[in-house]
Amino acid sequence: MSTIAKTIVATGATSGIGFEAIKQLLLQSQPYNFILGARDLKTTTDAYSALKYDNSKHTVTIFPLELNHMKTVKTFAQKTLEKLGPSPIDYLMLNAGTAMNKQVAETGPHGSKWIEPYLVNHLSQHYLLHLLRPKLEQSKTRIVAVSSGAVRNVKDPSTLENAMLAAKETDKSVYAATKFIQLLGTHWWRRELHGTCQVVAVSPGLIPNTGLSRGSDMKIPDNIPDAKSIPEGAQSVLRAFTRDDLPEDPEQIFLTSWGEWWSKDVYGLSLDKSLQDKWSPSQADIEKEEGVTA
C-alpha cells in the first residue's frame, strides 16, 4: 500500500458513523491527514485524543464549523485551504446530518429564511463544495455524500419549498425531504464535476443509537430486522471511498448499505435536472441570501 499520506476533509465526523469511519481509517497502515469540522472543538479534540492513534503516521486537524451558519462554513473552507497549501484533497466526506423536526418561526438560524435541517443537511455542504471547488477539481477528489434510503419517502417534490421555509406550516418531520434535496445536489455536482471528480451518494443503512435523531421524533428501534451497528454503517460509507466499479450510466450514483448500486427507478424523482438546478444555488446566490460578506 502507498506510504504517501492521503488527505480527507470531512463534515459530520464528531460522533456516530462519521467518527467511527475516521476511527477505522486511523487503524490502517495507510497514513491519512484529516481535516474535520466541528461545532464543539474541545469535545471533538478529546474524543480523537482518546483514540491514541499513531500520530507519527496520521494527523487530525479540527476547525470550528457550524453548519447552520454559512459564515462559519466560509471560514472553515478558508482555514482548510490554508492548511492544505499545495497539497490535494483526496476525499471529501459530506456526512453531517440532522433529523431535527421542523420548528415554525419567522426565521431560521442566524436570520435565514430556511429551517435548520435544510441548512445542515444540504445548503451548508453544497456551499462548502462551491468554496472548495477549484481545489477539488485540481485534486480530482472523490466526493462521498452520505445519503439515506429515506429519499424514497418523497412523493411530491412540489411540496419541498414550503417544507424548507421556516415560516411555513408543514409536516414537522422533514428529514426525508432534506435528504432528497441533498441527493438532487449530489446529482448536480456529478454533472458539474464530470471529468474531474468522482461523486458518489451512499447509504450507511438503518443505524440505531446515533446522534442523528436528536431534536426529532425519528427513532430507529434496536431490534428492527435490517438494523446495522455503527461500525457496520461506517464500513458502508468507507466502501464508497474505494469502489472502482462506478456504473457507466452517470445517473446511477447511489451505493447501498449492502454494497450494490441502486437501480435508478428507486430514486427516479431525483433525476429531474430542473429540480437539481433549482436546489443547487450558486455561491453568489447563497452568500447574498445568507448575508455572507466577502
C-alpha positions as CSV (number, residue, x, y, z in Angstrom):
1,M,0.0,0.0,0.0
2,S,1.2,3.5,-0.7
3,T,3.0,5.2,2.1
4,I,2.1,8.7,0.7
5,A,-0.5,10.2,3.1
6,K,-3.9,10.8,1.7
7,T,-6.0,13.8,2.8
8,I,-9.6,13.6,3.9
9,V,-11.8,16.6,4.6
10,A,-15.0,15.7,6.4
11,T,-18.1,17.1,8.0
12,G,-20.1,15.1,10.5
13,A,-17.1,13.2,11.9
14,T,-17.5,14.2,15.6
15,S,-19.8,11.3,16.6
16,G,-21.7,8.3,15.3
17,I,-21.0,6.9,11.9
18,G,-18.6,9.7,10.8
19,F,-16.5,9.4,13.9
20,E,-16.4,5.6,13.6
21,A,-15.4,5.9,9.9
22,I,-12.4,8.1,10.8
23,K,-11.6,5.8,13.7
24,Q,-11.4,2.8,11.4
25,L,-9.1,4.7,9.0
26,L,-6.8,5.6,11.9
27,L,-6.2,1.9,12.5
28,Q,-5.0,1.4,8.9
29,S,-1.4,1.2,7.8
30,Q,-2.1,3.8,5.1
31,P,-1.3,7.2,6.5
32,Y,-4.0,9.9,6.5
33,N,-4.2,13.6,7.1
34,F,-7.7,14.5,8.3
35,I,-9.2,18.0,8.3
36,L,-12.5,17.9,10.2
37,G,-15.2,20.5,11.0
38,A,-16.7,20.5,14.5
39,R,-19.2,22.6,16.4
40,D,-17.7,21.6,19.8
41,L,-13.9,21.8,19.4
42,K,-13.0,20.6,22.9
43,T,-15.3,17.6,22.9
44,T,-14.2,16.5,19.5
45,T,-10.5,17.0,20.2
46,D,-10.8,15.0,23.4
47,A,-12.6,12.2,21.6
48,Y,-9.9,11.8,19.0
49,S,-7.1,12.1,21.5
50,A,-8.7,9.3,23.5
51,L,-8.2,7.0,20.4
52,K,-4.5,7.2,20.9
53,Y,-3.8,6.8,17.2
54,D,-0.3,6.8,15.8
55,N,0.4,10.5,15.3
56,S,3.7,9.8,13.6
57,K,1.6,8.4,10.8
58,H,-1.7,10.3,10.9
59,T,-2.6,13.9,11.6
60,V,-6.0,15.1,12.7
61,T,-6.8,18.8,12.4
62,I,-10.1,20.1,13.7
63,F,-11.5,23.5,12.8
64,P,-14.7,25.2,14.0
65,L,-17.8,24.6,11.8
66,E,-21.5,25.4,12.5
67,L,-23.4,24.0,9.6
68,N,-26.5,26.2,10.3
69,H,-24.4,29.3,9.8
70,M,-22.8,29.9,6.3
71,K,-20.2,32.4,7.6
72,T,-18.6,29.6,9.6
73,V,-18.7,27.4,6.5
74,K,-16.7,30.0,4.6
75,T,-14.2,30.4,7.4
76,F,-13.8,26.6,7.6
77,A,-13.1,26.4,3.9
78,Q,-10.6,29.2,4.1
79,K,-8.8,27.5,7.0
80,T,-8.8,24.2,5.2
81,L,-7.3,25.7,2.1
82,E,-4.6,27.5,4.1
83,K,-3.8,24.3,5.9
84,L,-3.6,22.3,2.7
85,G,-1.4,24.7,0.8
86,P,-0.4,22.9,-2.5
87,S,-1.5,19.5,-1.1
88,P,-4.5,17.8,-2.7
89,I,-7.8,16.7,-1.2
90,D,-8.1,13.0,-1.9
91,Y,-11.5,12.5,-0.4
92,L,-14.3,14.8,0.8
93,M,-16.8,13.2,3.1
94,L,-20.1,15.1,3.5
95,N,-21.6,13.2,6.4
96,A,-23.2,15.9,8.6
97,G,-26.9,15.5,9.1
98,T,-29.8,16.1,11.5
99,A,-33.3,14.6,11.7
100,M,-34.5,17.6,13.8
101,N,-38.2,18.3,13.5
102,K,-39.3,21.5,11.7
103,Q,-39.8,24.4,14.1
104,V,-42.1,27.0,12.6
105,A,-40.7,30.5,13.2
106,E,-40.4,33.8,11.5
107,T,-36.8,33.0,10.5
108,G,-34.4,30.1,10.8
109,P,-30.9,30.1,12.4
110,H,-29.0,33.4,12.0
111,G,-31.8,35.1,10.2
112,S,-32.0,32.6,7.4
113,K,-35.4,32.0,5.7
114,W,-34.7,28.3,5.8
115,I,-35.1,25.7,8.5
116,E,-32.1,24.3,10.3
117,P,-32.3,20.7,8.9
118,Y,-32.2,22.1,5.3
119,L,-29.2,24.3,6.2
120,V,-27.3,21.5,7.9
121,N,-28.3,18.6,5.6
122,H,-27.9,20.4,2.3
123,L,-27.2,24.1,1.9
124,S,-24.1,24.4,4.0
125,Q,-22.4,21.4,2.5
126,H,-23.4,22.5,-1.0
127,Y,-21.9,25.8,-0.2
128,L,-18.7,24.1,1.0
129,L,-18.4,22.4,-2.3
130,H,-18.6,25.7,-4.1
131,L,-15.9,27.1,-1.8
132,L,-13.5,24.2,-2.3
133,R,-14.3,23.6,-6.0
134,P,-11.0,24.8,-7.5
135,K,-9.0,22.6,-5.1
136,L,-11.4,19.6,-5.7
137,E,-11.1,19.9,-9.5
138,Q,-7.3,20.2,-9.2
139,S,-7.1,17.2,-6.9
140,K,-9.6,15.0,-8.8
141,T,-11.2,14.4,-5.4
142,R,-13.6,11.5,-4.7
143,I,-16.6,13.2,-3.1
144,V,-18.8,11.0,-0.9
145,A,-22.2,12.3,0.1
146,V,-23.8,10.2,2.9
147,S,-27.4,9.9,1.9
148,S,-30.4,7.8,3.1
149,G,-33.0,5.4,1.8
150,A,-35.5,7.9,3.2
151,V,-35.3,9.7,-0.1
152,R,-37.9,7.2,-1.3
153,N,-40.4,8.8,1.0
154,V,-40.7,12.0,-1.1
155,K,-43.6,11.5,-3.4
156,D,-44.3,15.1,-4.5
157,P,-41.3,17.4,-5.0
158,S,-43.6,20.4,-5.5
159,T,-44.1,20.5,-1.7
160,L,-40.4,20.8,-0.9
161,E,-40.1,24.6,-0.8
162,N,-42.8,25.1,1.8
163,A,-41.3,22.3,3.9
164,M,-37.9,24.0,3.9
165,L,-39.2,27.6,4.7
166,A,-39.0,28.5,8.3
167,A,-42.2,30.4,8.4
168,K,-44.4,27.8,6.6
169,E,-46.6,25.3,8.4
170,T,-45.9,21.7,7.1
171,D,-45.2,18.3,8.4
172,K,-42.8,18.6,11.3
173,S,-40.8,15.6,10.1
174,V,-38.6,16.9,7.2
175,Y,-35.7,14.5,7.3
176,A,-36.7,12.6,4.1
177,A,-37.3,15.9,2.2
178,T,-33.9,17.3,3.2
179,K,-32.1,14.1,2.2
180,F,-34.0,14.1,-1.1
181,I,-32.8,17.7,-1.8
182,Q,-29.2,16.6,-0.8
183,L,-29.5,13.9,-3.4
184,L,-30.6,16.4,-6.0
185,G,-27.5,18.4,-5.2
186,T,-25.3,15.3,-5.4
187,H,-26.6,14.7,-8.9
188,W,-26.0,18.3,-9.8
189,W,-22.4,18.2,-8.6
190,R,-21.8,15.0,-10.5
191,R,-22.9,16.8,-13.7
192,E,-20.8,19.9,-12.8
193,L,-17.6,18.0,-12.0
194,H,-17.9,15.4,-14.7
195,G,-14.4,14.5,-16.0
196,T,-12.6,15.8,-12.9
197,C,-14.1,14.5,-9.7
198,Q,-16.0,11.3,-8.8
199,V,-19.2,12.0,-6.9
200,V,-21.0,9.2,-5.1
201,A,-24.0,9.0,-2.8
202,V,-24.0,6.2,-0.2
203,S,-26.5,5.0,2.4
204,P,-25.0,3.6,5.7
205,G,-28.2,1.7,6.3
206,L,-30.6,1.9,9.3
207,I,-28.4,2.7,12.3
208,P,-29.9,2.9,15.8
209,N,-28.3,4.9,18.6
210,T,-26.6,7.7,16.6
211,G,-26.9,11.4,17.3
212,L,-29.0,11.9,14.1
213,S,-32.3,11.8,15.8
214,R,-31.6,14.5,18.4
215,G,-34.4,17.0,18.5
216,S,-36.7,14.8,16.4
217,D,-39.3,12.1,16.8
218,M,-37.4,9.8,14.4
219,K,-36.4,6.7,16.3
220,I,-34.8,3.5,14.9
221,P,-35.6,0.5,17.1
222,D,-32.6,-1.6,18.1
223,N,-34.5,-4.8,17.1
224,I,-35.5,-3.7,13.6
225,P,-34.6,-6.6,11.2
226,D,-32.4,-4.5,8.9
227,A,-30.7,-2.5,11.6
228,K,-26.9,-2.3,11.4
229,S,-24.3,-1.3,14.0
230,I,-22.4,1.9,13.9
231,P,-19.2,0.1,12.8
232,E,-21.2,-1.6,10.0
233,G,-22.6,1.7,8.9
234,A,-19.1,3.3,8.9
235,Q,-17.9,0.4,6.7
236,S,-20.7,1.0,4.2
237,V,-19.6,4.7,3.9
238,L,-16.0,3.7,3.6
239,R,-16.8,1.4,0.7
240,A,-17.8,4.5,-1.3
241,F,-14.3,5.8,-0.9
242,T,-12.7,3.0,-2.8
243,R,-15.2,1.3,-5.1
244,D,-13.9,1.4,-8.6
245,D,-16.9,-0.1,-10.3
246,L,-18.9,3.1,-10.8
247,P,-21.7,2.4,-13.3
248,E,-21.3,3.8,-16.8
249,D,-24.7,5.5,-16.5
250,P,-23.9,8.9,-14.9
251,E,-27.3,8.9,-13.2
252,Q,-26.7,5.7,-11.4
253,I,-25.0,7.3,-8.4
254,F,-26.3,5.6,-5.2
255,L,-24.3,2.9,-3.4
256,T,-26.5,0.9,-0.9
257,S,-25.5,-0.3,2.5
258,W,-25.5,-3.9,1.2
259,G,-22.9,-2.9,-1.4
260,E,-25.0,-2.7,-4.6
261,W,-25.6,0.2,-6.9
262,W,-29.3,1.1,-6.6
263,S,-31.4,1.0,-9.8
264,K,-32.4,4.5,-11.0
265,D,-36.1,3.8,-10.7
266,V,-35.7,3.7,-6.9
267,Y,-34.8,7.4,-6.8
268,G,-36.3,8.4,-10.2
269,L,-37.8,11.6,-9.0
270,S,-34.4,13.0,-8.2
271,L,-33.3,12.6,-11.8
272,D,-35.2,15.7,-12.9
273,K,-32.5,18.1,-14.0
274,S,-34.7,21.2,-13.5
275,L,-35.2,20.2,-9.9
276,Q,-31.5,19.6,-9.4
277,D,-30.8,23.1,-10.8
278,K,-33.5,24.6,-8.5
279,W,-32.0,23.2,-5.4
280,S,-28.3,23.8,-6.3
281,P,-27.9,27.6,-5.9
282,S,-24.7,29.4,-6.9
283,Q,-22.1,30.5,-4.4
284,A,-23.1,34.1,-5.1
285,D,-26.8,33.5,-4.5
286,I,-26.1,31.6,-1.2
287,E,-23.9,34.4,0.0
288,K,-26.4,37.1,-0.9
289,E,-29.3,35.2,0.7
290,E,-27.5,34.2,3.8
291,G,-25.7,37.5,4.4
292,V,-22.1,36.2,3.9
293,T,-19.8,39.1,3.1
294,A,-16.6,38.9,1.1
